[in-house]
Amino acid sequence: MKQKKPLLIGLTGSIGMGKSTAAKRFAALGLPVFCADDVVHILLAEEGSAKTKIMKLFPQAIQAGQISRKKLGKLVFEDSEKREKLEKVLHPLVRKAEKTFWEKAKKDKVRAVLFDIPLLFETGVDKKCDITLCVSASAEIQKERVLRRKNMTEDRFHAILKQQMPDAEKKRRATFIITSDDERGDMYRQIKILWAKIEKEFLNA
């Protein structure tokens, strides 16, 4: 008898929407979580081929022998060609880590896993998912959250939004929407209810 694969849940959300908070909440409920951002941070920090290639491509981003994520971010944010070069290095390695995570989940016979991926729809990973979730908040709350971040300006915030798929389109494509205007209480309740619904309709059916 063929082994049943884990239910693959994709989670996404634009900047400042509360996606990372939602992912942590799902993890607290016992769901194994693959975080694409965490993988990128590791690739930029650890000694290896990715770090070496990026340092050669972007020597201006080197600070004290390490890659400065702040400098690298500024370089690629302002230049789409440089951003594409960086993505060509990082994306295949993120996909490799994703595959390793998935194979381990199958081997461990877990019931479901969550892929926390900012560019879930843009990179086509949603096509692998059984369910997709979009975390969303009002434009006012999103802006307020983002502008609280260090070194963030209103111009930079709007420029980032232009580079991302519109929130409305993400919500249109998602199986379920999580509203994060109240990033703790109400969102936590939504996630608890949603997880119970997923268990009932997709895992225990």
C-alpha positions as CSV (number, residue, x, y, z in Angstrom):
1,M,0.0,0.0,0.0
2,K,1.4,3.4,-1.0
3,Q,2.3,5.6,2.0
4,K,0.0,8.6,2.3
5,K,2.1,11.8,2.0
6,P,1.8,14.7,4.5
7,L,-0.8,17.4,3.9
8,L,1.2,20.3,2.5
9,I,0.0,23.7,3.6
10,G,1.5,26.9,2.1
11,L,1.6,30.1,4.1
12,T,2.2,33.5,2.7
13,G,1.5,37.2,3.3
14,S,3.0,40.6,2.2
15,I,5.4,42.6,4.4
16,G,3.9,43.6,7.7
17,M,0.9,41.3,7.5
18,G,1.9,39.0,10.4
19,K,2.9,35.9,8.4
20,S,5.8,35.1,10.7
21,T,3.6,35.4,13.8
22,A,1.1,33.1,12.2
23,A,3.8,30.5,11.3
24,K,5.0,30.5,15.0
25,R,1.4,29.9,16.1
26,F,1.0,26.9,13.8
27,A,4.3,25.6,15.1
28,A,3.0,25.9,18.6
29,L,0.1,23.7,17.6
30,G,2.6,21.0,16.7
31,L,2.9,21.6,12.9
32,P,6.4,21.2,11.5
33,V,7.3,24.5,9.7
34,F,9.7,25.1,6.9
35,C,10.7,28.8,6.8
36,A,12.3,30.0,3.6
37,D,13.5,33.2,5.2
38,D,15.4,31.2,7.9
39,V,17.1,29.2,5.2
40,V,18.2,32.4,3.4
41,H,19.6,33.8,6.6
42,I,21.6,30.5,7.2
43,L,22.9,30.5,3.6
44,L,24.2,34.1,4.0
45,A,25.9,33.4,7.3
46,E,27.3,29.9,6.9
47,E,30.6,29.2,5.1
48,G,29.7,27.5,1.8
49,S,29.2,27.9,-2.0
50,A,26.3,30.4,-1.7
51,K,28.2,32.7,0.6
52,T,31.3,32.6,-1.6
53,K,29.3,33.3,-4.8
54,I,27.4,36.1,-3.3
55,M,30.5,37.8,-1.9
56,K,32.0,37.6,-5.5
57,L,28.9,39.0,-7.0
58,F,28.4,41.7,-4.5
59,P,31.8,42.7,-2.9
60,Q,30.1,46.0,-1.8
61,A,28.0,44.0,0.6
62,I,31.0,42.6,2.5
63,Q,31.6,44.0,6.0
64,A,34.3,42.6,8.3
65,G,34.6,39.5,6.2
66,Q,30.9,38.7,6.3
67,I,27.9,39.5,4.2
68,S,26.0,42.5,5.5
69,R,22.4,41.7,5.0
70,K,21.6,45.4,5.3
71,K,24.1,46.4,2.5
72,L,23.1,43.4,0.3
73,G,19.4,44.3,0.7
74,K,20.0,47.9,-0.3
75,L,22.0,46.8,-3.4
76,V,19.4,44.4,-4.8
77,F,16.4,46.5,-3.7
78,E,17.6,49.3,-5.9
79,D,18.6,47.2,-8.9
80,S,16.3,44.5,-10.4
81,E,19.2,43.0,-12.4
82,K,21.2,42.5,-9.2
83,R,18.2,41.1,-7.5
84,E,17.7,38.5,-10.2
85,K,21.4,37.5,-9.9
86,L,21.0,37.0,-6.2
87,E,17.8,35.0,-6.6
88,K,19.5,32.7,-9.1
89,V,22.0,31.8,-6.4
90,L,19.6,31.5,-3.5
91,H,16.4,30.1,-4.9
92,P,17.7,26.7,-6.0
93,L,19.3,26.3,-2.6
94,V,16.1,27.2,-0.8
95,R,14.3,24.7,-3.0
96,K,16.9,22.0,-2.1
97,A,16.4,22.7,1.6
98,E,12.6,22.6,1.0
99,K,12.9,19.2,-0.6
100,T,15.1,17.8,2.2
101,F,12.5,19.0,4.7
102,W,9.7,17.4,2.7
103,E,11.4,14.1,2.4
104,K,12.1,14.0,6.1
105,A,8.5,14.8,6.8
106,K,7.4,11.8,4.6
107,K,9.9,9.5,6.3
108,D,8.7,10.6,9.7
109,K,5.1,10.0,8.6
110,V,3.9,13.4,9.9
111,R,0.3,14.2,9.0
112,A,0.9,17.8,7.8
113,V,3.6,20.4,7.3
114,L,3.6,24.1,6.8
115,F,5.7,25.9,4.2
116,D,6.2,29.6,5.3
117,I,7.2,31.2,2.0
118,P,6.9,35.0,1.3
119,L,6.9,34.4,-2.5
120,L,4.6,31.3,-2.4
121,F,2.5,32.3,-5.4
122,E,5.3,34.2,-7.3
123,T,7.6,31.2,-7.3
124,G,4.9,28.7,-8.1
125,V,5.4,26.7,-4.9
126,D,1.6,27.0,-4.3
127,K,1.1,24.5,-7.1
128,K,2.7,21.8,-4.8
129,C,0.4,22.7,-1.9
130,D,-2.8,21.0,-0.9
131,I,-4.0,24.2,0.9
132,T,-2.7,27.8,0.8
133,L,-3.2,30.4,3.5
134,C,-2.8,34.1,3.2
135,V,-2.2,36.3,6.2
136,S,-3.7,39.8,5.7
137,A,-4.4,43.0,7.5
138,S,-5.8,46.4,6.7
139,A,-3.5,48.7,4.7
140,E,-3.4,51.1,7.6
141,I,-2.2,48.5,10.1
142,Q,0.2,47.0,7.6
143,K,1.8,50.5,7.1
144,E,1.9,51.2,10.8
145,R,3.7,47.9,11.5
146,V,6.2,48.3,8.7
147,L,7.1,51.9,9.5
148,R,8.0,50.8,13.1
149,R,10.9,48.8,11.7
150,K,14.4,50.1,12.0
151,N,15.6,52.1,9.0
152,M,12.3,51.9,7.3
153,T,10.9,54.9,5.5
154,E,7.5,55.5,3.8
155,D,9.2,55.6,0.3
156,R,11.0,52.3,0.9
157,F,7.8,50.7,2.2
158,H,5.8,51.7,-1.0
159,A,8.7,50.6,-3.2
160,I,8.6,47.2,-1.5
161,L,4.9,46.9,-2.0
162,K,5.4,47.5,-5.8
163,Q,7.7,44.5,-5.9
164,Q,5.3,42.2,-4.2
165,M,2.1,40.6,-5.5
166,P,-0.9,42.7,-4.4
167,D,-2.5,41.5,-1.2
168,A,-5.9,41.3,-3.0
169,E,-4.5,38.9,-5.5
170,K,-2.9,36.7,-2.8
171,K,-6.2,36.6,-1.0
172,R,-8.0,35.7,-4.2
173,R,-5.6,32.7,-4.8
174,A,-5.5,31.4,-1.2
175,T,-7.7,28.6,0.1
176,F,-8.1,30.4,3.4
177,I,-7.5,33.9,4.6
178,I,-6.2,34.7,8.1
179,T,-6.9,38.3,9.2
180,S,-4.2,39.7,11.5
181,D,-5.5,43.2,12.4
182,D,-5.4,41.9,16.0
183,E,-2.0,40.1,15.7
184,R,-2.3,38.2,18.9
185,G,-5.8,37.5,20.4
186,D,-8.1,37.3,17.4
187,M,-5.6,35.9,14.9
188,Y,-4.6,33.2,17.4
189,R,-8.3,32.2,17.7
190,Q,-8.7,32.1,13.9
191,I,-5.7,29.9,13.6
192,K,-6.9,27.5,16.3
193,I,-10.3,27.3,14.6
194,L,-8.8,26.9,11.1
195,W,-6.4,24.2,12.2
196,A,-9.4,22.3,13.7
197,K,-11.2,22.7,10.4
198,I,-8.2,21.4,8.4
199,E,-7.8,18.4,10.7
200,K,-11.5,17.6,10.3
201,E,-11.9,18.2,6.6
202,F,-8.5,17.2,5.2
203,L,-6.8,14.9,7.8
204,N,-9.6,13.0,9.4
205,A,-11.9,12.8,6.4
